[in-house]
Amino acid sequence: MGCGIAQLCASQGFSVKLHDLFPEALAAARGKIKLGLDSAVIKGRLTTQQADRAALSIDYASELSGLTGADLIIEAAVEDLETKRKIFGELDKRCPEAILATNTSSLSVAAIAQATATPHRVLGLHFFNPPVSMRLVETVRTPQTNPEVFTAVWDFVLMGLRKTPVDVKDIPGFIVNRVMRPYYLEAQRVADGGAGIAPVDTAAREIGQVPLGPFELMDLIGLDVNLSITRIIYQACGRPERFKPQALQEKLVELGHIGRKSGKGFYLYEGSQAAGENPQALAFLSAGPLKPAAAWEQIISSVIAEAQMAFKEGVAGKSDIDTAIKLAMNFPKGPFEWLNQKEKTRF
Ligand SMILES: NC(=O)c1ccc[n+]([C@@H]2O[C@H](COP(=O)([O-])OP(=O)(O)OC[C@H]3O[C@@H](n4cnc5c(N)ncnc54)[C@H](O)[C@@H]3O)[C@@H](O)[C@H]2O)c1
């Protein structure tokens, strides 16, 4: 993610310093950024001149001290609280003037900020992968984030990077990972209720008009990555039943059936093509009477219920929740728009 964010910032005319603890990671980042900029030229998104200028505006720093003097630092190291806290403690001392942002997907921004003596200048900037093409950036404030710092970063995302920021409170999973949790978990419950795997994905695409059904999406993300986010949110929210990791996914992960990257997940893969449901996944399911259309209704209703809960808790506004889900998931509607449609249909 770090090199994607660096490429994005450089492409928008910012001067960037990219730091990694490991020199081989920095060398790999240089190569990835070159490929990314070449591809932007081929797609007509940048001229050759702009791509050359962007490449030249990135400096590679093997020491954290290389970041001294930066206005904004966006940390995208491994998803580990202690690592991030150590980095923020160091940044606090070395870069006293900078705004400090973390790209964490699931950790508490406030817990990272506590490693500094200046939590008012710390916030979350949660980019989506790949940062160059995904428009959404969840912009996360803790109770201690200074409103002026938040506004400055909001303007940077909106006008500097030309992305869509949404204003989010520092809660586990922010908007997208939290509101979308039932999409994955409820899908496994309905599969076990008799709706199956492929029929649920087909119903999601045909009725919901979403690009990928829940099982197709988990296979793409990686069942292991998706499960680890579920576990973090489940723990951080006090282990509520609705976020409980599902046995189906846990068993598949244990077997190493973790999605496209392993050739097996909920489906089997030949290259990048799905070649039917994974018999092992089907073997873990119980028989039941649930039909795919009813299953889709149950899945989307649970996403709407989660969005309503997040709104009531003040995590974000309704339109920010809708925007976040549409941009992150490429969904035709956000949960509140779906709710409105349901209510109109009922009348
Ligand atoms: N991959 C995604 O789709 C995605 C999306 C949104 C947010 N994120 C978040 O972005 C962050 C990075 O994720 P990633 O997938 O790019 O991980 P990654 O493992 O690919 O990259 C992490 C990089 O951090 C470097 N690193 C480790 N310890 C360091 C330290 N102490 N100082 C400096 N650099 C250090 C590693 O060498 C590595 O190059 C995580 O917080 C993750 O949750 C990832």
Ligand as a Chemical Component Dictionary entry (heavy atoms), coordinates in Angstrom:
data_LIG
# 
_chem_comp.id                   LIG 
_chem_comp.type                 NON-POLYMER 
_chem_comp.pdbx_formal_charge   0 
_chem_comp.three_letter_code    LIG 
# 
loop_
_chem_comp_atom.comp_id 
_chem_comp_atom.atom_id 
_chem_comp_atom.alt_atom_id 
_chem_comp_atom.type_symbol 
_chem_comp_atom.charge 
_chem_comp_atom.model_Cartn_x 
_chem_comp_atom.model_Cartn_y 
_chem_comp_atom.model_Cartn_z 
_chem_comp_atom.pdbx_ordinal 
LIG N1  N1  N 0  -3.225 -4.430 1.423  1  
LIG C1  C1  C 0  -4.377 -3.794 1.440  2  
LIG O1  O1  O 0  -5.279 -4.066 0.611  3  
LIG C2  C2  C 0  -4.611 -2.698 2.434  4  
LIG C3  C3  C 0  -5.711 -1.834 2.250  5  
LIG C4  C4  C 0  -5.897 -0.783 3.159  6  
LIG C5  C5  C 0  -5.033 -0.617 4.220  7  
LIG N2  N2  N 1  -3.988 -1.495 4.380  8  
LIG C6  C6  C 0  -3.099 -1.265 5.518  9  
LIG O2  O2  O 0  -1.856 -0.770 5.025  10 
LIG C7  C7  C 0  -0.797 -1.224 5.873  11 
LIG C8  C8  C 0  0.219  -1.962 5.039  12 
LIG O3  O3  O 0  -0.392 -3.055 4.407  13 
LIG P1  P1  P 0  0.295  -3.795 3.174  14 
LIG O4  O4  O 0  -0.685 -4.780 2.657  15 
LIG O5  O5  O -1 0.885  -2.797 2.249  16 
LIG O6  O6  O 0  1.453  -4.570 3.946  17 
LIG P2  P2  P 0  2.861  -5.114 3.398  18 
LIG O7  O7  O 0  3.270  -6.163 4.358  19 
LIG O8  O8  O 0  2.749  -5.432 1.945  20 
LIG O9  O9  O 0  3.827  -3.850 3.518  21 
LIG C9  C9  C 0  4.260  -3.364 4.748  22 
LIG C10 C10 C 0  5.623  -2.732 4.577  23 
LIG O10 O10 O 0  5.994  -2.184 5.836  24 
LIG C11 C11 C 0  7.392  -2.375 5.985  25 
LIG N3  N3  N 0  7.722  -2.278 7.403  26 
LIG C12 C12 C 0  7.551  -3.207 8.366  27 
LIG N4  N4  N 0  7.966  -2.727 9.561  28 
LIG C13 C13 C 0  8.389  -1.455 9.351  29 
LIG C14 C14 C 0  8.923  -0.430 10.181 30 
LIG N5  N5  N 0  9.089  -0.621 11.483 31 
LIG N6  N6  N 0  9.247  0.740  9.618  32 
LIG C15 C15 C 0  9.071  0.947  8.292  33 
LIG N7  N7  N 0  8.568  0.016  7.450  34 
LIG C16 C16 C 0  8.228  -1.156 7.976  35 
LIG C17 C17 C 0  7.645  -3.740 5.373  36 
LIG O11 O11 O 0  9.005  -3.895 5.011  37 
LIG C18 C18 C 0  6.718  -3.714 4.162  38 
LIG O12 O12 O 0  7.392  -3.230 3.016  39 
LIG C19 C19 C 0  -1.450 -2.075 6.962  40 
LIG O13 O13 O 0  -1.699 -1.272 8.081  41 
LIG C20 C20 C 0  -2.749 -2.520 6.294  42 
LIG O14 O14 O 0  -3.751 -2.831 7.231  43 
LIG C21 C21 C 0  -3.748 -2.508 3.506  44 
# 
loop_
_chem_comp_bond.comp_id 
_chem_comp_bond.atom_id_1 
_chem_comp_bond.atom_id_2 
_chem_comp_bond.value_order 
_chem_comp_bond.pdbx_ordinal 
LIG N1  C1  SING 1  
LIG C1  O1  DOUB 2  
LIG C1  C2  SING 3  
LIG C2  C3  SING 4  
LIG C2  C21 DOUB 5  
LIG C3  C4  DOUB 6  
LIG C4  C5  SING 7  
LIG C5  N2  DOUB 8  
LIG N2  C6  SING 9  
LIG N2  C21 SING 10 
LIG C6  O2  SING 11 
LIG C6  C20 SING 12 
LIG O2  C7  SING 13 
LIG C7  C8  SING 14 
LIG C7  C19 SING 15 
LIG C8  O3  SING 16 
LIG O3  P1  SING 17 
LIG P1  O4  DOUB 18 
LIG P1  O5  SING 19 
LIG P1  O6  SING 20 
LIG O6  P2  SING 21 
LIG P2  O7  DOUB 22 
LIG P2  O8  SING 23 
LIG P2  O9  SING 24 
LIG O9  C9  SING 25 
LIG C9  C10 SING 26 
LIG C10 O10 SING 27 
LIG C10 C18 SING 28 
LIG O10 C11 SING 29 
LIG C11 N3  SING 30 
LIG C11 C17 SING 31 
LIG N3  C12 SING 32 
LIG N3  C16 SING 33 
LIG C12 N4  DOUB 34 
LIG N4  C13 SING 35 
LIG C13 C14 SING 36 
LIG C13 C16 DOUB 37 
LIG C14 N5  SING 38 
LIG C14 N6  DOUB 39 
LIG N6  C15 SING 40 
LIG C15 N7  DOUB 41 
LIG N7  C16 SING 42 
LIG C17 O11 SING 43 
LIG C17 C18 SING 44 
LIG C18 O12 SING 45 
LIG C19 O13 SING 46 
LIG C19 C20 SING 47 
LIG C20 O14 SING 48 
# 
